[in-house]
Amino acid sequence: MCLSKNNRATHLALLHLIDYYIFVVYLNETSMNIALIGYGKMGKEIEKIAHSRGHKTPVIIDINNPEDFTKENLRKCDVAIEFTIPSSAITNYLNCFEAGIPVVSGTTGWLEHKDEIFGKCKEYAGTFFYASNFSVGVNLFFELNKKLAELMAPHKDYNAEMKEVHHTQKLDAPSGTAITLAEGLIEKLPKKEKWVNHAGQSANELGIISERTGNVPGIHSIKYDSEVDFIEVTHSAKNRVGFAFGAVLAAEFCLGEKGILTMKDLLKL
Ligand SMILES: NC(=O)c1ccc[n+]([C@@H]2O[C@H](COP(=O)([O-])OP(=O)(O)OC[C@H]3O[C@@H](n4cnc5c(N)ncnc54)[C@H](O)[C@@H]3O)[C@@H](O)[C@H]2O)c1
C-alpha cells in the first residue's frame, strides 16, 4: 500500500490515537503486593509485567520453598497469582481462601474439581478469578468461535474439527483453551454433542488433535471441512507475554470484587 504525505500523517495520527486508547483502557492506577505461587515460565513472565505496572512481588512460592507458603505471608499481599501444576493447584487455592486473599488461577487441568473450588470460594466469601487462557486475543477468539459455529450450524455439509499445538513440557491435553473452544462450539453447533481428544469417529463427536512439539507457546485452530472447500481460523500466541499481561490485569480487577470472576467480566464480553 502506498500512502500520500497527507494520508501518512493521518495514518500516524490514527496509530497514536490507538496507542493512547490502549494505554488509557489498560492504565493501572493502584500499586499492589502480589504473591506469586509458581515461579516457572509463567511466574517469571508475570513478575516482569507486574513490576512494569508498579506492583511488588514480596512473596514468591515455588516447589523449593514451601515453608514460605504461610497464611501470614499471604496476608502481606493484596492478591495471589497461581501458575503451578494441576496436582498442587487445588491446595494452593484453598490456602489463599483460608488466608482471605483473592486468587487468580492460571493453572490448567484441574477443572474436575471446579464445583469444590467454587463451593469453597463461596464458603470463605472469597474471590476467585480463573481463565483457561488470559490472553485478550484468545478471549476475543472464543467469541469469534461461537459466532462462526452459529453461522455454520445450518450448513450440514461441513464437519468441524480442532487442533492445538503446545510445547513438550505441557502436562495436560487437550489444552484448557481447546476445551473452552470445544464447549463454545458444541453450545452453538447442535450436530456436535461431545469432544474427544483424537479424530472424531462419528458425526456427533468433535475431534481435538493435540500436538506437543518444541517450545510452542500455544496454537489453536478450528476447521470446517466440506467436499468443496474448508474454512480455518487460527489463534497463534507469539510468546507468553499476552497470558502474563492478562493475568496481571485480572489481579488488578480482583480488588474490591467478590465471588467467581472470568475474562468475560474483565473484558465486558
Ligand atoms: N491460563 C493461561 O493463560 C495459561 C497460560 C500459560 C500456561 N498456563 C498454565 O499454567 C501452568 C504453569 O505453566 P508454566 O508454563 O509456568 O509451567 P512451568 O512448568 O514452567 O512452571 C510451573 C512451576 O510451578 C512450580 N510448582 C510445582 N508444584 C508447586 C507447588 N506445590 N507449589 C509451588 N510451586 C509449584 C514448579 O516448580 C514450576 O516452577 C500450567 O498448568 C499451564 O498449562 C496457563
The ligand as an SDF file (V2000), in Angstrom:
LIG
                    3D

 44 48  0  0  0  0  0  0  0  0999 V2000
   -4.3350  -19.6390   31.8440 N   0  0  0  0  0  0  0  0  0  0  0  0
   -3.3640  -19.2520   30.9950 C   0  0  0  0  0  0  0  0  0  0  0  0
   -3.4620  -18.2290   30.2890 O   0  0  0  0  0  0  0  0  0  0  0  0
   -2.1150  -20.0690   30.9060 C   0  0  0  0  0  0  0  0  0  0  0  0
   -1.0540  -19.6930   30.0830 C   0  0  0  0  0  0  0  0  0  0  0  0
    0.1190  -20.4400   30.0980 C   0  0  0  0  0  0  0  0  0  0  0  0
    0.2120  -21.5410   30.9360 C   0  0  0  0  0  0  0  0  0  0  0  0
   -0.8520  -21.9000   31.7140 N   0  0  0  0  0  0  0  0  0  0  0  0
   -0.8040  -22.9990   32.6730 C   0  0  0  0  0  0  0  0  0  0  0  0
   -0.0820  -22.5320   33.8050 O   0  0  0  0  0  0  0  0  0  0  0  0
    0.5890  -23.6290   34.4350 C   0  0  0  0  0  0  0  0  0  0  0  0
    2.0700  -23.2940   34.6090 C   0  0  0  0  0  0  0  0  0  0  0  0
    2.6520  -23.0770   33.3330 O   0  0  0  0  0  0  0  0  0  0  0  0
    4.2300  -22.7680   33.2050 P   0  0  0  0  0  0  0  0  0  0  0  0
    4.4560  -22.6970   31.7460 O   0  0  0  0  0  0  0  0  0  0  0  0
    4.6320  -21.6250   34.0770 O   0  0  0  0  0  0  0  0  0  0  0  0
    4.8450  -24.1260   33.7840 O   0  0  0  0  0  0  0  0  0  0  0  0
    6.2860  -24.3440   34.4370 P   0  0  0  0  0  0  0  0  0  0  0  0
    6.4880  -25.8130   34.4990 O   0  0  0  0  0  0  0  0  0  0  0  0
    7.3030  -23.5100   33.7440 O   0  0  0  0  0  0  0  0  0  0  0  0
    6.1110  -23.7550   35.9310 O   0  0  0  0  0  0  0  0  0  0  0  0
    5.3650  -24.3760   36.9480 C   0  0  0  0  0  0  0  0  0  0  0  0
    6.0460  -24.0420   38.2560 C   0  0  0  0  0  0  0  0  0  0  0  0
    5.2380  -24.4870   39.3300 O   0  0  0  0  0  0  0  0  0  0  0  0
    6.1210  -24.9600   40.3420 C   0  0  0  0  0  0  0  0  0  0  0  0
    5.4200  -25.8130   41.2810 N   0  0  0  0  0  0  0  0  0  0  0  0
    5.0710  -27.1180   41.1610 C   0  0  0  0  0  0  0  0  0  0  0  0
    4.4280  -27.5410   42.2570 N   0  0  0  0  0  0  0  0  0  0  0  0
    4.3640  -26.4820   43.0840 C   0  0  0  0  0  0  0  0  0  0  0  0
    3.8120  -26.2930   44.3900 C   0  0  0  0  0  0  0  0  0  0  0  0
    3.2120  -27.2910   45.0650 N   0  0  0  0  0  0  0  0  0  0  0  0
    3.9060  -25.0620   44.9590 N   0  0  0  0  0  0  0  0  0  0  0  0
    4.5270  -24.0520   44.3110 C   0  0  0  0  0  0  0  0  0  0  0  0
    5.0720  -24.1730   43.0820 N   0  0  0  0  0  0  0  0  0  0  0  0
    4.9930  -25.3830   42.4870 C   0  0  0  0  0  0  0  0  0  0  0  0
    7.2330  -25.6830   39.5660 C   0  0  0  0  0  0  0  0  0  0  0  0
    8.4000  -25.8650   40.3530 O   0  0  0  0  0  0  0  0  0  0  0  0
    7.4350  -24.7120   38.4050 C   0  0  0  0  0  0  0  0  0  0  0  0
    8.4090  -23.7300   38.6850 O   0  0  0  0  0  0  0  0  0  0  0  0
    0.2760  -24.8520   33.5630 C   0  0  0  0  0  0  0  0  0  0  0  0
   -0.8430  -25.5200   34.1000 O   0  0  0  0  0  0  0  0  0  0  0  0
   -0.0820  -24.2470   32.2080 C   0  0  0  0  0  0  0  0  0  0  0  0
   -0.9300  -25.0660   31.4440 O   0  0  0  0  0  0  0  0  0  0  0  0
   -1.9890  -21.1840   31.7140 C   0  0  0  0  0  0  0  0  0  0  0  0
  1  2  1  0
  2  3  2  0
  2  4  1  0
  4  5  1  0
  4 44  2  0
  5  6  2  0
  6  7  1  0
  7  8  2  0
  8  9  1  0
  8 44  1  0
  9 10  1  0
  9 42  1  0
 10 11  1  0
 11 12  1  0
 11 40  1  0
 12 13  1  0
 13 14  1  0
 14 15  2  0
 14 16  1  0
 14 17  1  0
 17 18  1  0
 18 19  2  0
 18 20  1  0
 18 21  1  0
 21 22  1  0
 22 23  1  0
 23 24  1  0
 23 38  1  0
 24 25  1  0
 25 26  1  0
 25 36  1  0
 26 27  1  0
 26 35  1  0
 27 28  2  0
 28 29  1  0
 29 30  1  0
 29 35  2  0
 30 31  1  0
 30 32  2  0
 32 33  1  0
 33 34  2  0
 34 35  1  0
 36 37  1  0
 36 38  1  0
 38 39  1  0
 40 41  1  0
 40 42  1  0
 42 43  1  0
M  CHG  2   8   1  16  -1
M  END
$$$$
